[in-house]
Amino acid sequence: GAAAGVLISVDQGNAEIPLSVIEQTTGHLKFTVPPIGGSFDGDLKDGQIVGTWTQGPTVLPLTFKKVK
C-alpha cells in the first residue's frame, strides 16, 4: 500500500503535520512536508536513517534513531 505519516512538532504543542510524497526504496527515504516547506532525504546506515532536513533556505543534518 501507499506510505503515510505525520511530523509531530513539539514546538507547536505536538501539532501533527501531514507528510506528502513519501518515497522509500531499498536503504533510502525521502518525504516532503508542504505545510511548512520542509523535506527530508536520507539513507539507512547502521540501523539509523541519516540524512538532511531542508526547510526554506535552511539545510541541517538529521538522524532518525530507534529508541527502546
CORCOR-V378110 format. One record per residue. N is the residue number from 1. PHI is phi in radians with two decimals (* if undefined). BURIAL is I if it has 16 or more other ideal C-beta (glycine too) atoms within 10 Angstrom, else O. D_LAST is the distance of its C-alpha to the last C-alpha in Angstrom with 1 decimal. Layout:
BEGIN
n:N phi:PHI burial:BURIAL d_last:D_LAST
n:N phi:PHI burial:BURIAL d_last:D_LAST
END
This chain:
BEGIN
n:1 phi:* burial:O d_last:26.9
n:2 phi:-1.39 burial:O d_last:26.6
n:3 phi:-1.38 burial:O d_last:23.3
n:4 phi:-2.52 burial:O d_last:22.7
n:5 phi:-3.04 burial:O d_last:20.4
n:6 phi:-2.36 burial:O d_last:20.5
n:7 phi:-1.74 burial:O d_last:19.7
n:8 phi:-1.77 burial:O d_last:18.8
n:9 phi:-1.63 burial:O d_last:20.8
n:10 phi:-1.20 burial:O d_last:19.8
n:11 phi:-1.27 burial:O d_last:23.1
n:12 phi:-2.08 burial:O d_last:25.0
n:13 phi:1.12 burial:O d_last:23.8
n:14 phi:1.10 burial:O d_last:20.8
n:15 phi:-1.09 burial:O d_last:23.4
n:16 phi:-1.67 burial:O d_last:22.5
n:17 phi:-1.96 burial:I d_last:24.3
n:18 phi:-1.17 burial:O d_last:24.8
n:19 phi:-1.48 burial:I d_last:24.2
n:20 phi:-2.42 burial:O d_last:27.2
n:21 phi:0.79 burial:O d_last:28.1
n:22 phi:-1.60 burial:O d_last:24.8
n:23 phi:-2.07 burial:O d_last:25.6
n:24 phi:-2.27 burial:O d_last:23.3
n:25 phi:-2.17 burial:O d_last:24.9
n:26 phi:-0.96 burial:O d_last:23.7
n:27 phi:1.33 burial:O d_last:21.4
n:28 phi:-2.39 burial:O d_last:22.5
n:29 phi:-2.36 burial:I d_last:21.5
n:30 phi:-2.49 burial:O d_last:23.9
n:31 phi:-2.61 burial:I d_last:24.3
n:32 phi:-2.10 burial:I d_last:26.5
n:33 phi:-2.27 burial:I d_last:26.4
n:34 phi:-0.96 burial:O d_last:30.2
n:35 phi:-1.02 burial:O d_last:30.3
n:36 phi:-2.05 burial:O d_last:29.2
n:37 phi:1.14 burial:O d_last:30.6
n:38 phi:-2.01 burial:I d_last:27.3
n:39 phi:-2.70 burial:I d_last:25.9
n:40 phi:-2.25 burial:I d_last:23.2
n:41 phi:-2.49 burial:O d_last:24.0
n:42 phi:-2.68 burial:I d_last:21.6
n:43 phi:-2.25 burial:O d_last:20.9
n:44 phi:-1.34 burial:O d_last:18.1
n:45 phi:-2.49 burial:O d_last:18.0
n:46 phi:0.93 burial:O d_last:15.9
n:47 phi:1.36 burial:O d_last:12.9
n:48 phi:-2.20 burial:O d_last:13.2
n:49 phi:-1.85 burial:I d_last:15.8
n:50 phi:-1.92 burial:O d_last:18.3
n:51 phi:-2.86 burial:I d_last:21.2
n:52 phi:-2.26 burial:O d_last:23.5
n:53 phi:-1.73 burial:I d_last:23.7
n:54 phi:-2.12 burial:I d_last:27.3
n:55 phi:-2.51 burial:O d_last:28.8
n:56 phi:1.09 burial:O d_last:32.6
n:57 phi:-1.44 burial:O d_last:33.7
n:58 phi:-1.54 burial:O d_last:30.4
n:59 phi:-2.22 burial:O d_last:28.3
n:60 phi:-2.30 burial:O d_last:25.1
n:61 phi:-1.23 burial:O d_last:22.4
n:62 phi:-2.52 burial:O d_last:19.1
n:63 phi:-2.15 burial:O d_last:15.9
n:64 phi:-1.70 burial:O d_last:13.0
n:65 phi:-2.14 burial:O d_last:9.7
n:66 phi:-1.34 burial:O d_last:6.6
n:67 phi:-1.92 burial:O d_last:3.8
n:68 phi:-1.51 burial:O d_last:0.0
END
